[in-house]
Each structure stands twice: as C-alpha cells, then as structure tokens.
C-alpha cells in the first residue's frame, strides 16, 4: 500500500475547513467591557424642566451635578426632592469626591428668587463653577 505524503500548503482531501471564532468573540467581549467602563453616565435631575432660551448657550462637561428647580420651587437631585435646604449638604457631599461643576436646570416659570436661593446654597457648599442651564434657539 503506497502512502502519500502531503506537502505543507498543499490542499488535502481530508482537511477539515472550520473557522475558529473564539478569538473573535474574545475581542468583541474585551471591546464591550472597554466601552462600558469608559462611558460617562449622565445623571438626570429626575423631573421634567421647561428651560428658558438663551442665545449665548454653550455645552458644559458631561460629568456634573445636575439640580432641577420646578415652576413651583421644588428642588430635585437624582430623581428625589431635596428642597432648597438640602442643596448645601448634597453639593458638599458630592464635591468632596470630585471637583465637578454644578448645573441648575430651572424651569422658565420659576421665580428668579428660587433659582438664586439654589445658586447661593450651591456656592455656600463650596461649588466654584455654578451654571444655569438653558436651551438654544
């Protein structure tokens, strides 16, 4: 019985042509983990705010402290009402972890007095960068 030897690179009739996708799956999972870890999560105020318009609006950092002030004067952070009295302690606690800007999203029907009180409380808590959020025309 004659034995035939196969040369390297020469196709064989017995070659099993399967594609191993394990390395591809590993790469996809590594990319998925990378994007999950590097994504910046924006925390919303948890209340619907009808912001006033401003022609000089510019975008701010994504990593910031968002406070919502409703038309009735309620103050929200992270979906729960903290009131004007809770602004200082909340901002102080969050600023001890990282120096982030504070963005006040005040409803256009909110009296200016309420917005100024929240702004003052944020500054008394140690916030250096305090902004009022608006919409662009």
N, CA, C and O atoms as CSV, one atom per row, in Angstrom:
chain,resi,resn,atom,element,x,y,z
A,1,UNK,N,N,0.839,-1.151,0.000
A,1,UNK,CA,C,0.000,0.000,0.000
A,1,UNK,C,C,0.898,1.232,0.000
A,1,UNK,O,O,1.753,1.402,0.869
A,2,UNK,N,N,0.686,2.059,-0.969
A,2,UNK,CA,C,1.503,3.265,-1.113
A,2,UNK,C,C,0.951,4.365,-0.222
A,2,UNK,O,O,-0.253,4.603,-0.133
A,3,UNK,N,N,1.881,5.004,0.418
A,3,UNK,CA,C,1.497,6.075,1.322
A,3,UNK,C,C,1.851,7.405,0.670
A,3,UNK,O,O,2.979,7.601,0.218
A,4,UNK,N,N,0.909,8.295,0.624
A,4,UNK,CA,C,1.123,9.598,0.002
A,4,UNK,C,C,1.336,10.638,1.102
A,4,UNK,O,O,0.535,10.750,2.030
A,5,UNK,N,N,2.420,11.391,0.984
A,5,UNK,CA,C,2.721,12.446,1.949
A,5,UNK,C,C,2.244,13.778,1.406
A,5,UNK,O,O,2.385,14.068,0.218
A,6,UNK,N,N,1.684,14.573,2.282
A,6,UNK,CA,C,1.175,15.884,1.881
A,6,UNK,C,C,2.239,16.927,2.145
A,6,UNK,O,O,2.862,16.948,3.207
A,7,UNK,N,N,2.437,17.782,1.178
A,7,UNK,CA,C,3.375,18.880,1.357
A,7,UNK,C,C,2.673,20.018,2.091
A,7,UNK,O,O,1.450,20.150,2.047
A,8,UNK,N,N,3.486,20.839,2.770
A,8,UNK,CA,C,2.941,21.976,3.509
A,8,UNK,C,C,2.307,22.964,2.538
A,8,UNK,O,O,2.921,23.311,1.529
A,9,UNK,N,N,1.090,23.423,2.822
A,9,UNK,CA,C,0.398,24.384,1.973
A,9,UNK,C,C,-0.390,23.745,0.855
A,9,UNK,O,O,-1.113,24.434,0.135
A,10,UNK,N,N,-0.268,22.469,0.698
A,10,UNK,CA,C,-0.984,21.771,-0.370
A,10,UNK,C,C,-2.330,21.302,0.176
A,10,UNK,O,O,-2.378,20.684,1.239
A,11,UNK,N,N,-3.432,21.588,-0.537
A,11,UNK,CA,C,-4.737,21.171,-0.016
A,11,UNK,C,C,-4.845,19.656,0.082
A,11,UNK,O,O,-4.302,18.922,-0.744
A,12,UNK,N,N,-5.532,19.220,1.073
A,12,UNK,CA,C,-5.717,17.789,1.294
A,12,UNK,C,C,-7.191,17.460,1.158
A,12,UNK,O,O,-8.059,18.292,1.426
A,13,UNK,N,N,-7.450,16.267,0.750
A,13,UNK,CA,C,-8.842,15.848,0.631
A,13,UNK,C,C,-9.435,15.574,2.002
A,13,UNK,O,O,-10.655,15.530,2.162
A,14,UNK,N,N,-8.572,15.389,2.988
A,14,UNK,CA,C,-9.028,15.081,4.341
A,14,UNK,C,C,-9.066,16.320,5.232
A,14,UNK,O,O,-9.409,16.207,6.409
A,15,UNK,N,N,-8.724,17.506,4.705
A,15,UNK,CA,C,-8.666,18.724,5.510
A,15,UNK,C,C,-10.069,19.145,5.928
A,15,UNK,O,O,-10.993,19.212,5.118
A,16,UNK,N,N,-10.190,19.420,7.202
A,16,UNK,CA,C,-11.464,19.872,7.744
A,16,UNK,C,C,-11.427,21.398,7.762
A,16,UNK,O,O,-10.613,21.976,8.482
A,17,UNK,N,N,-12.269,22.055,7.006
A,17,UNK,CA,C,-12.225,23.517,6.903
A,17,UNK,C,C,-13.235,24.148,7.854
A,17,UNK,O,O,-14.376,24.411,7.475
A,18,UNK,N,N,-12.805,24.391,9.097
A,18,UNK,CA,C,-13.608,25.069,10.101
A,18,UNK,C,C,-12.938,26.377,10.455
A,18,UNK,O,O,-11.711,26.481,10.461
A,19,UNK,N,N,-13.746,27.365,10.747
A,19,UNK,CA,C,-13.216,28.649,11.171
A,19,UNK,C,C,-13.425,28.753,12.681
A,19,UNK,O,O,-14.537,28.600,13.186
A,20,UNK,N,N,-12.344,29.012,13.371
A,20,UNK,CA,C,-12.402,29.144,14.824
A,20,UNK,C,C,-12.747,30.598,15.154
A,20,UNK,O,O,-11.946,31.497,14.898
A,21,UNK,N,N,-13.933,30.832,15.721
A,21,UNK,CA,C,-14.360,32.204,16.022
A,21,UNK,C,C,-14.137,32.573,17.483
A,21,UNK,O,O,-14.543,33.653,17.912
A,22,UNK,N,N,-13.511,31.710,18.242
A,22,UNK,CA,C,-13.248,32.017,19.656
A,22,UNK,C,C,-12.438,33.296,19.843
A,22,UNK,O,O,-12.802,34.111,20.691
A,23,UNK,N,N,-11.355,33.512,19.091
A,23,UNK,CA,C,-10.625,34.780,19.264
A,23,UNK,C,C,-11.474,36.000,18.912
A,23,UNK,O,O,-11.326,37.052,19.534
A,24,UNK,N,N,-12.352,35.876,17.933
A,24,UNK,CA,C,-13.229,36.981,17.561
A,24,UNK,C,C,-14.187,37.313,18.696
A,24,UNK,O,O,-14.417,38.485,18.994
A,25,UNK,N,N,-14.738,36.305,19.320
A,25,UNK,CA,C,-15.652,36.505,20.448
A,25,UNK,C,C,-14.906,37.155,21.611
A,25,UNK,O,O,-15.448,38.040,22.275
A,26,UNK,N,N,-13.672,36.726,21.864
A,26,UNK,CA,C,-12.869,37.335,22.929
A,26,UNK,C,C,-12.650,38.817,22.674
A,26,UNK,O,O,-12.771,39.628,23.592
A,27,UNK,N,N,-12.330,39.179,21.439
A,27,UNK,CA,C,-12.092,40.580,21.089
A,27,UNK,C,C,-13.371,41.399,21.270
A,27,UNK,O,O,-13.318,42.516,21.785
A,28,UNK,N,N,-14.501,40.867,20.860
A,28,UNK,CA,C,-15.776,41.578,20.998
A,28,UNK,C,C,-16.096,41.814,22.472
A,28,UNK,O,O,-16.540,42.902,22.839
A,29,UNK,N,N,-15.879,40.812,23.318
A,29,UNK,CA,C,-16.139,40.985,24.743
A,29,UNK,C,C,-15.190,42.002,25.368
A,29,UNK,O,O,-15.610,42.787,26.218
A,30,UNK,N,N,-13.946,42.006,24.973
A,30,UNK,CA,C,-12.987,42.980,25.504
A,30,UNK,C,C,-13.389,44.390,25.088
A,30,UNK,O,O,-13.320,45.312,25.901
A,31,UNK,N,N,-13.806,44.572,23.839
A,31,UNK,CA,C,-14.264,45.886,23.388
A,31,UNK,C,C,-15.520,46.322,24.140
A,31,UNK,O,O,-15.649,47.487,24.516
A,32,UNK,N,N,-16.431,45.399,24.357
A,32,UNK,CA,C,-17.649,45.706,25.096
A,32,UNK,C,C,-17.324,46.179,26.509
A,32,UNK,O,O,-17.882,47.174,26.973
A,33,UNK,N,N,-16.438,45.484,27.187
A,33,UNK,CA,C,-16.040,45.869,28.539
A,33,UNK,C,C,-15.364,47.230,28.520
A,33,UNK,O,O,-15.619,48.060,29.392
A,34,UNK,N,N,-14.504,47.469,27.533
A,34,UNK,CA,C,-13.810,48.752,27.417
A,34,UNK,C,C,-14.813,49.893,27.281
A,34,UNK,O,O,-14.685,50.905,27.970
A,35,UNK,N,N,-15.805,49.753,26.411
A,35,UNK,CA,C,-16.765,50.823,26.197
A,35,UNK,C,C,-17.685,51.025,27.402
A,35,UNK,O,O,-18.094,52.152,27.683
A,36,UNK,N,N,-18.008,49.969,28.102
A,36,UNK,CA,C,-18.836,50.108,29.300
A,36,UNK,C,C,-18.074,50.861,30.384
A,36,UNK,O,O,-18.638,51.726,31.055
A,37,UNK,N,N,-16.813,50.542,30.556
A,37,UNK,CA,C,-16.016,51.165,31.611
A,37,UNK,C,C,-15.728,52.633,31.294
A,37,UNK,O,O,-15.709,53.460,32.205
A,38,UNK,N,N,-15.506,52.971,30.030
A,38,UNK,CA,C,-15.131,54.338,29.689
A,38,UNK,C,C,-16.304,55.256,29.411
A,38,UNK,O,O,-16.102,56.447,29.175
A,39,UNK,N,N,-17.514,54.745,29.430
A,39,UNK,CA,C,-18.691,55.573,29.181
A,39,UNK,C,C,-18.965,56.463,30.379
A,39,UNK,O,O,-18.922,56.016,31.525
A,40,UNK,N,N,-19.245,57.716,30.104
A,40,UNK,CA,C,-19.612,58.657,31.162
A,40,UNK,C,C,-21.123,58.629,31.289
A,40,UNK,O,O,-21.847,58.871,30.323
A,41,UNK,N,N,-21.583,58.335,32.478
A,41,UNK,CA,C,-23.015,58.289,32.716
A,41,UNK,C,C,-23.483,59.652,33.193
A,41,UNK,O,O,-22.948,60.193,34.161
A,42,UNK,N,N,-24.475,60.205,32.522
A,42,UNK,CA,C,-25.031,61.494,32.900
A,42,UNK,C,C,-26.231,61.239,33.800
A,42,UNK,O,O,-27.178,60.551,33.421
A,43,UNK,N,N,-26.172,61.801,34.988
A,43,UNK,CA,C,-27.277,61.633,35.921
A,43,UNK,C,C,-28.252,62.779,35.719
A,43,UNK,O,O,-27.869,63.946,35.792
A,44,UNK,N,N,-29.492,62.455,35.468
A,44,UNK,CA,C,-30.523,63.464,35.229
A,44,UNK,C,C,-31.123,63.916,36.551
A,44,UNK,O,O,-30.932,63.283,37.590
A,45,UNK,N,N,-31.859,65.034,36.490
A,45,UNK,CA,C,-32.483,65.568,37.701
A,45,UNK,C,C,-33.684,64.746,38.140
A,45,UNK,O,O,-34.032,64.755,39.321
A,46,UNK,N,N,-34.316,64.045,37.232
A,46,UNK,CA,C,-35.462,63.218,37.579
A,46,UNK,C,C,-36.788,63.945,37.522
A,46,UNK,O,O,-37.804,63.415,37.971
A,47,UNK,N,N,-36.795,65.144,36.980
A,47,UNK,CA,C,-38.027,65.913,36.864
A,47,UNK,C,C,-37.997,66.645,35.523
A,47,UNK,O,O,-36.935,67.059,35.057
A,48,UNK,N,N,-39.159,66.798,34.914
A,48,UNK,CA,C,-39.266,67.477,33.611
A,48,UNK,C,C,-39.174,68.986,33.815
A,48,UNK,O,O,-39.976,69.573,34.542
A,49,UNK,N,N,-38.196,69.605,33.172
A,49,UNK,CA,C,-37.957,71.041,33.303
A,49,UNK,C,C,-38.128,71.696,31.942
A,49,UNK,O,O,-37.596,71.209,30.944
A,50,UNK,N,N,-38.864,72.791,31.897
A,50,UNK,CA,C,-39.038,73.583,30.683
A,50,UNK,C,C,-38.050,74.741,30.766
A,50,UNK,O,O,-38.361,75.789,31.332
A,51,UNK,N,N,-36.839,74.547,30.194
A,51,UNK,CA,C,-35.757,75.516,30.364
A,51,UNK,C,C,-35.971,76.762,29.510
A,51,UNK,O,O,-36.549,76.684,28.426
A,52,UNK,N,N,-35.502,77.912,29.999
A,52,UNK,CA,C,-35.591,79.142,29.202
A,52,UNK,C,C,-34.591,79.111,28.051
A,52,UNK,O,O,-33.646,78.322,28.061
A,53,UNK,N,N,-34.805,79.976,27.059
A,53,UNK,CA,C,-33.908,80.053,25.905
A,53,UNK,C,C,-32.825,81.091,26.147
A,53,UNK,O,O,-33.038,82.081,26.849
A,54,UNK,N,N,-31.643,80.846,25.547
A,54,UNK,CA,C,-30.544,81.808,25.622
A,54,UNK,C,C,-29.743,81.732,24.339
A,54,UNK,O,O,-29.463,80.642,23.840
A,55,UNK,N,N,-29.374,82.881,23.803
A,55,UNK,CA,C,-28.612,82.931,22.557
A,55,UNK,C,C,-27.138,82.629,22.783
A,55,UNK,O,O,-26.438,82.250,21.844
A,56,UNK,N,N,-26.655,82.788,24.005
A,56,UNK,CA,C,-25.230,82.607,24.284
A,56,UNK,C,C,-24.924,81.277,24.946
A,56,UNK,O,O,-23.917,81.160,25.643
A,57,UNK,N,N,-25.747,80.294,24.753
A,57,UNK,CA,C,-25.572,78.996,25.380
A,57,UNK,C,C,-24.359,78.279,24.818
A,57,UNK,O,O,-24.060,78.384,23.628
A,58,UNK,N,N,-23.648,77.537,25.694
A,58,UNK,CA,C,-22.565,76.663,25.253
A,58,UNK,C,C,-22.643,75.372,26.057
A,58,UNK,O,O,-23.176,75.348,27.167
A,59,UNK,N,N,-22.102,74.296,25.480
A,59,UNK,CA,C,-22.146,72.993,26.131
A,59,UNK,C,C,-21.153,72.947,27.290
A,59,UNK,O,O,-20.075,73.540,27.235
A,60,UNK,N,N,-21.547,72.227,28.339
A,60,UNK,CA,C,-20.685,72.056,29.501
A,60,UNK,C,C,-20.271,70.599,29.613
A,60,UNK,O,O,-20.672,69.760,28.807
A,61,UNK,N,N,-19.472,70.315,30.614
A,61,UNK,CA,C,-18.979,68.963,30.834
A,61,UNK,C,C,-20.130,67.995,31.109
A,61,UNK,O,O,-21.166,68.369,31.659
A,62,UNK,N,N,-19.916,66.749,30.710
A,62,UNK,CA,C,-20.923,65.722,30.968
A,62,UNK,C,C,-20.915,65.297,32.431
A,62,UNK,O,O,-21.959,64.959,32.988
A,63,UNK,N,N,-19.746,65.313,33.049
A,63,UNK,CA,C,-19.632,64.886,34.433
A,63,UNK,C,C,-19.882,66.089,35.339
A,63,UNK,O,O,-18.959,66.835,35.664
A,64,UNK,N,N,-21.136,66.267,35.739
A,64,UNK,CA,C,-21.502,67.427,36.538
A,64,UNK,C,C,-22.647,67.068,37.482
A,64,UNK,O,O,-23.261,66.007,37.369
A,65,UNK,N,N,-22.911,67.969,38.403
A,65,UNK,CA,C,-24.006,67.800,39.360
A,65,UNK,C,C,-25.206,68.567,38.813
A,65,UNK,O,O,-25.140,69.783,38.634
A,66,UNK,N,N,-26.300,67.858,38.547
A,66,UNK,CA,C,-27.493,68.484,37.981
A,66,UNK,C,C,-28.569,68.644,39.048
A,66,UNK,O,O,-28.973,67.676,39.691
A,67,UNK,N,N,-29.022,69.875,39.226
A,67,UNK,CA,C,-30.128,70.169,40.138
A,67,UNK,C,C,-31.295,70.685,39.310
A,67,UNK,O,O,-31.107,71.519,38.425
A,68,UNK,N,N,-32.491,70.200,39.589
A,68,UNK,CA,C,-33.684,70.655,38.889
A,68,UNK,C,C,-34.550,71.497,39.806
A,68,UNK,O,O,-34.814,71.117,40.947
A,69,UNK,N,N,-34.993,72.650,39.301
A,69,UNK,CA,C,-35.889,73.520,40.066
A,69,UNK,C,C,-37.181,73.642,39.261
A,69,UNK,O,O,-37.174,74.152,38.141
A,70,UNK,N,N,-38.282,73.175,39.833
A,70,UNK,CA,C,-39.560,73.191,39.129
A,70,UNK,C,C,-40.205,74.573,39.219
A,70,UNK,O,O,-39.735,75.446,39.949
A,71,UNK,N,N,-41.280,74.755,38.472
A,71,UNK,CA,C,-42.000,76.035,38.471
A,71,UNK,C,C,-42.582,76.348,39.843
A,71,UNK,O,O,-42.759,77.515,40.192
A,72,UNK,N,N,-42.880,75.310,40.621
A,72,UNK,CA,C,-43.435,75.531,41.959
A,72,UNK,C,C,-42.348,75.727,43.017
A,72,UNK,O,O,-42.665,75.933,44.188
A,73,UNK,N,N,-41.067,75.667,42.624
A,73,UNK,CA,C,-39.974,75.921,43.559
A,73,UNK,C,C,-39.378,74.686,44.201
A,73,UNK,O,O,-38.501,74.808,45.056
A,74,UNK,N,N,-39.825,73.494,43.817
A,74,UNK,CA,C,-39.247,72.268,44.358
A,74,UNK,C,C,-37.868,72.049,43.740
A,74,UNK,O,O,-37.654,72.363,42.570
A,75,UNK,N,N,-36.928,71.508,44.529
A,75,UNK,CA,C,-35.571,71.249,44.058
A,75,UNK,C,C,-35.347,69.738,44.058
A,75,UNK,O,O,-35.592,69.060,45.057
A,76,UNK,N,N,-34.877,69.222,42.917
A,76,UNK,CA,C,-34.664,67.796,42.758
A,76,UNK,C,C,-33.207,67.502,42.429
A,76,UNK,O,O,-32.545,68.265,41.727
A,77,UNK,N,N,-32.720,66.369,42.957
A,77,UNK,CA,C,-31.416,65.831,42.565
A,77,UNK,C,C,-31.562,64.321,42.448
A,77,UNK,O,O,-32.017,63.663,43.384
A,78,UNK,N,N,-31.181,63.776,41.312
A,78,UNK,CA,C,-31.208,62.327,41.112
A,78,UNK,C,C,-32.576,61.699,41.240
A,78,UNK,O,O,-32.684,60.546,41.656
A,79,UNK,N,N,-33.629,62.429,40.893
A,79,UNK,CA,C,-34.968,61.870,40.918
A,79,UNK,C,C,-35.699,62.015,42.241
A,79,UNK,O,O,-36.852,61.598,42.357
A,80,UNK,N,N,-35.053,62.597,43.236
A,80,UNK,CA,C,-35.756,62.779,44.516
A,80,UNK,C,C,-35.693,64.240,44.930
A,80,UNK,O,O,-34.731,64.949,44.634
A,81,UNK,N,N,-36.733,64.668,45.616
A,81,UNK,CA,C,-36.811,66.059,46.046
A,81,UNK,C,C,-35.911,66.270,47.261
A,81,UNK,O,O,-36.010,65.554,48.258
A,82,UNK,N,N,-35.033,67.264,47.159
A,82,UNK,CA,C,-34.142,67.573,48.280
A,82,UNK,C,C,-34.470,68.929,48.898
A,82,UNK,O,O,-34.027,69.219,50.009
A,83,UNK,N,N,-35.237,69.766,48.197
A,83,UNK,CA,C,-35.594,71.085,48.710
A,83,UNK,C,C,-34.388,72.014,48.718
A,83,UNK,O,O,-33.250,71.576,48.550
A,84,UNK,N,N,-34.646,73.282,48.914
A,84,UNK,CA,C,-33.561,74.264,48.958
A,84,UNK,C,C,-32.650,73.977,50.146
A,84,UNK,O,O,-31.436,74.162,50.063
A,85,UNK,N,N,-33.237,73.525,51.249
A,85,UNK,CA,C,-32.446,73.247,52.455
A,85,UNK,C,C,-31.495,72.058,52.276
A,85,UNK,O,O,-30.505,71.954,53.000
A,86,UNK,N,N,-31.779,71.169,51.332
A,86,UNK,CA,C,-30.919,70.005,51.117
A,86,UNK,C,C,-29.835,70.210,50.071
A,86,UNK,O,O,-29.009,69.324,49.852
A,87,UNK,N,N,-29.831,71.372,49.421
A,87,UNK,CA,C,-28.852,71.632,48.358
A,87,UNK,C,C,-27.443,71.679,48.918
A,87,UNK,O,O,-26.537,71.053,48.366
A,88,UNK,N,N,-27.244,72.409,50.001
A,88,UNK,CA,C,-25.897,72.596,50.536
A,88,UNK,C,C,-25.262,71.273,50.945
A,88,UNK,O,O,-24.113,71.009,50.590
A,89,UNK,N,N,-25.985,70.439,51.682
A,89,UNK,CA,C,-25.408,69.167,52.131
A,89,UNK,C,C,-25.157,68.219,50.951
A,89,UNK,O,O,-24.148,67.515,50.922
A,90,UNK,N,N,-26.074,68.204,49.985
A,90,UNK,CA,C,-25.897,67.336,48.820
A,90,UNK,C,C,-24.682,67.752,47.997
A,90,UNK,O,O,-23.866,66.911,47.620
A,91,UNK,N,N,-24.562,69.034,47.723
A,91,UNK,CA,C,-23.434,69.541,46.930
A,91,UNK,C,C,-22.123,69.331,47.682
A,91,UNK,O,O,-21.126,68.918,47.090
A,92,UNK,N,N,-22.120,69.612,48.977
A,92,UNK,CA,C,-20.903,69.444,49.768
A,92,UNK,C,C,-20.430,67.992,49.739
A,92,UNK,O,O,-19.236,67.728,49.592
A,93,UNK,N,N,-21.362,67.053,49.880
A,93,UNK,CA,C,-21.018,65.617,49.857
A,93,UNK,C,C,-20.460,65.222,48.496
A,93,UNK,O,O,-19.472,64.490,48.427
A,94,UNK,N,N,-21.077,65.695,47.408
A,94,UNK,CA,C,-20.633,65.322,46.066
A,94,UNK,C,C,-19.316,65.983,45.683
A,94,UNK,O,O,-18.514,65.395,44.958
A,95,UNK,N,N,-19.090,67.195,46.164
A,95,UNK,CA,C,-17.831,67.879,45.847
A,95,UNK,C,C,-16.653,67.310,46.614
A,95,UNK,O,O,-15.509,67.500,46.201
A,96,UNK,N,N,-16.897,66.619,47.719
A,96,UNK,CA,C,-15.797,66.017,48.462
A,96,UNK,C,C,-15.192,64.851,47.679
A,96,UNK,O,O,-14.039,64.487,47.912
A,97,UNK,N,N,-15.952,64.265,46.759
A,97,UNK,CA,C,-15.458,63.160,45.938
A,97,UNK,C,C,-14.717,63.659,44.709
A,97,UNK,O,O,-13.714,63.064,44.316
A,98,UNK,N,N,-15.191,64.744,44.091
A,98,UNK,CA,C,-14.611,65.238,42.848
A,98,UNK,C,C,-15.031,66.692,42.646
A,98,UNK,O,O,-16.113,67.095,43.074
A,99,UNK,N,N,-14.175,67.477,41.995
A,99,UNK,CA,C,-14.491,68.880,41.734
A,99,UNK,C,C,-15.280,68.967,40.432
A,99,UNK,O,O,-14.702,69.059,39.348
A,100,UNK,N,N,-16.596,68.938,40.548
A,100,UNK,CA,C,-17.468,68.959,39.380
A,100,UNK,C,C,-18.237,70.275,39.333
A,100,UNK,O,O,-18.485,70.892,40.369
A,101,UNK,N,N,-18.618,70.707,38.119
A,101,UNK,CA,C,-19.476,71.893,38.040
A,101,UNK,C,C,-20.900,71.557,38.482
A,101,UNK,O,O,-21.344,70.416,38.358
A,102,UNK,N,N,-21.593,72.540,38.988
A,102,UNK,CA,C,-22.998,72.393,39.386
A,102,UNK,C,C,-23.839,73.090,38.325
A,102,UNK,O,O,-23.617,74.260,38.013
A,103,UNK,N,N,-24.808,72.359,37.772
A,103,UNK,CA,C,-25.687,72.916,36.748
A,103,UNK,C,C,-27.106,72.943,37.301
A,103,UNK,O,O,-27.658,71.911,37.680
A,104,UNK,N,N,-27.684,74.133,37.340
A,104,UNK,CA,C,-29.054,74.300,37.830
A,104,UNK,C,C,-29.972,74.360,36.622
A,104,UNK,O,O,-29.849,75.249,35.779
A,105,UNK,N,N,-30.897,73.401,36.544
A,105,UNK,CA,C,-31.889,73.379,35.473
A,105,UNK,C,C,-33.188,73.931,36.061
A,105,UNK,O,O,-33.993,73.191,36.627
A,106,UNK,N,N,-33.374,75.230,35.917
A,106,UNK,CA,C,-34.556,75.883,36.474
A,106,UNK,C,C,-35.620,76.033,35.399
A,106,UNK,O,O,-35.319,76.414,34.267
A,107,UNK,N,N,-36.856,75.734,35.751
A,107,UNK,CA,C,-37.976,75.904,34.832
A,107,UNK,C,C,-38.122,77.388,34.487
A,107,UNK,O,O,-37.853,78.260,35.313
A,108,UNK,N,N,-38.548,77.655,33.262
A,108,UNK,CA,C,-38.665,79.061,32.837
A,108,UNK,C,C,-39.718,79.823,33.645
A,108,UNK,O,O,-39.678,81.053,33.699
A,109,UNK,N,N,-40.664,79.107,34.276
A,109,UNK,CA,C,-41.698,79.761,35.079
A,109,UNK,C,C,-41.331,79.861,36.561
A,109,UNK,O,O,-42.128,80.338,37.370
A,110,UNK,N,N,-40.124,79.411,36.914
A,110,UNK,CA,C,-39.667,79.508,38.300
A,110,UNK,C,C,-39.338,80.958,38.626
A,110,UNK,O,O,-38.664,81.630,37.845
A,111,UNK,N,N,-39.805,81.447,39.769
A,111,UNK,CA,C,-39.398,82.804,40.163
A,111,UNK,C,C,-37.882,82.876,40.308
A,111,UNK,O,O,-37.248,81.928,40.772
A,112,UNK,N,N,-37.319,83.982,39.915
A,112,UNK,CA,C,-35.871,84.169,39.967
A,112,UNK,C,C,-35.344,83.980,41.385
A,112,UNK,O,O,-34.227,83.499,41.575
A,113,UNK,N,N,-36.127,84.349,42.359
A,113,UNK,CA,C,-35.723,84.209,43.757
A,113,UNK,C,C,-35.376,82.757,44.096
A,113,UNK,O,O,-34.396,82.501,44.795
A,114,UNK,N,N,-36.181,81.801,43.599
A,114,UNK,CA,C,-35.919,80.383,43.881
A,114,UNK,C,C,-34.604,79.933,43.256
A,114,UNK,O,O,-33.823,79.222,43.890
A,115,UNK,N,N,-34.360,80.341,42.026
A,115,UNK,CA,C,-33.124,79.963,41.343
A,115,UNK,C,C,-31.911,80.560,42.057
A,115,UNK,O,O,-30.889,79.890,42.204
A,116,UNK,N,N,-32.018,81.805,42.498
A,116,UNK,CA,C,-30.906,82.470,43.192
A,116,UNK,C,C,-30.643,81.814,44.540
A,116,UNK,O,O,-29.488,81.686,44.947
A,117,UNK,N,N,-31.694,81.397,45.236
A,117,UNK,CA,C,-31.508,80.701,46.519
A,117,UNK,C,C,-30.754,79.388,46.326
A,117,UNK,O,O,-29.869,79.060,47.116
A,118,UNK,N,N,-31.100,78.633,45.277
A,118,UNK,CA,C,-30.402,77.373,44.989
A,118,UNK,C,C,-28.952,77.664,44.604
A,118,UNK,O,O,-28.042,76.952,45.028
A,119,UNK,N,N,-28.737,78.701,43.806
A,119,UNK,CA,C,-27.389,79.091,43.399
A,119,UNK,C,C,-26.552,79.476,44.622
A,119,UNK,O,O,-25.395,79.068,44.731
A,120,UNK,N,N,-27.121,80.248,45.533
A,120,UNK,CA,C,-26.410,80.634,46.752
A,120,UNK,C,C,-26.058,79.418,47.609
A,120,UNK,O,O,-24.942,79.319,48.120
A,121,UNK,N,N,-26.990,78.511,47.764
A,121,UNK,CA,C,-26.740,77.310,48.567
A,121,UNK,C,C,-25.610,76.473,47.954
A,121,UNK,O,O,-24.780,75.923,48.678
A,122,UNK,N,N,-25.581,76.379,46.623
A,122,UNK,CA,C,-24.518,75.614,45.951
A,122,UNK,C,C,-23.163,76.271,46.187
A,122,UNK,O,O,-22.174,75.582,46.438
A,123,UNK,N,N,-23.111,77.599,46.109
A,123,UNK,CA,C,-21.838,78.306,46.342
A,123,UNK,C,C,-21.414,78.215,47.805
A,123,UNK,O,O,-20.223,78.090,48.092
A,124,UNK,N,N,-22.368,78.277,48.733
A,124,UNK,CA,C,-22.031,78.123,50.147
A,124,UNK,C,C,-21.523,76.714,50.461
A,124,UNK,O,O,-20.796,76.523,51.435
A,125,UNK,N,N,-21.899,75.736,49.649
A,125,UNK,CA,C,-21.428,74.368,49.829
A,125,UNK,C,C,-20.007,74.182,49.311
A,125,UNK,O,O,-19.395,73.137,49.531
A,126,UNK,N,N,-19.483,75.194,48.625
A,126,UNK,CA,C,-18.108,75.102,48.132
A,126,UNK,C,C,-17.983,74.961,46.638
A,126,UNK,O,O,-16.873,74.790,46.134
A,127,UNK,N,N,-19.083,75.027,45.907
A,127,UNK,CA,C,-19.029,74.914,44.450
A,127,UNK,C,C,-18.438,76.187,43.861
A,127,UNK,O,O,-18.877,77.292,44.177
A,128,UNK,N,N,-17.443,76.022,43.006
A,128,UNK,CA,C,-16.797,77.167,42.371
A,128,UNK,C,C,-17.444,77.465,41.027
A,128,UNK,O,O,-17.629,78.622,40.651
A,129,UNK,N,N,-17.788,76.389,40.302
A,129,UNK,CA,C,-18.389,76.550,38.971
A,129,UNK,C,C,-19.870,76.198,39.054
A,129,UNK,O,O,-20.231,75.022,39.099
A,130,UNK,N,N,-20.720,77.212,39.073
A,130,UNK,CA,C,-22.172,77.022,39.131
A,130,UNK,C,C,-22.779,77.681,37.892
A,130,UNK,O,O,-22.510,78.847,37.603
A,131,UNK,N,N,-23.597,76.922,37.165
A,131,UNK,CA,C,-24.185,77.399,35.928
A,131,UNK,C,C,-25.686,77.195,35.946
A,131,UNK,O,O,-26.196,76.337,36.667
A,132,UNK,N,N,-26.400,77.995,35.142
A,132,UNK,CA,C,-27.840,77.807,34.958
A,132,UNK,C,C,-28.037,77.288,33.536
A,132,UNK,O,O,-27.568,77.896,32.573
A,133,UNK,N,N,-28.731,76.165,33.415
A,133,UNK,CA,C,-28.931,75.516,32.131
A,133,UNK,C,C,-30.061,76.180,31.350
A,133,UNK,O,O,-31.096,76.534,31.914
A,134,UNK,N,N,-29.846,76.346,30.040
A,134,UNK,CA,C,-30.855,76.923,29.144
A,134,UNK,C,C,-30.919,76.105,27.871
A,134,UNK,O,O,-30.112,75.198,27.666
A,135,UNK,N,N,-31.880,76.425,27.014
A,135,UNK,CA,C,-31.938,75.813,25.678
A,135,UNK,C,C,-31.529,76.854,24.668
A,135,UNK,O,O,-31.620,78.056,24.919
A,136,UNK,N,N,-31.077,76.382,23.521
A,136,UNK,CA,C,-30.646,77.270,22.460
A,136,UNK,C,C,-31.780,77.452,21.465
A,136,UNK,O,O,-32.576,76.536,21.258
A,137,UNK,N,N,-31.862,78.629,20.845
A,137,UNK,CA,C,-32.914,78.899,19.862
A,137,UNK,C,C,-32.885,77.933,18.716
A,137,UNK,O,O,-33.709,78.029,17.807
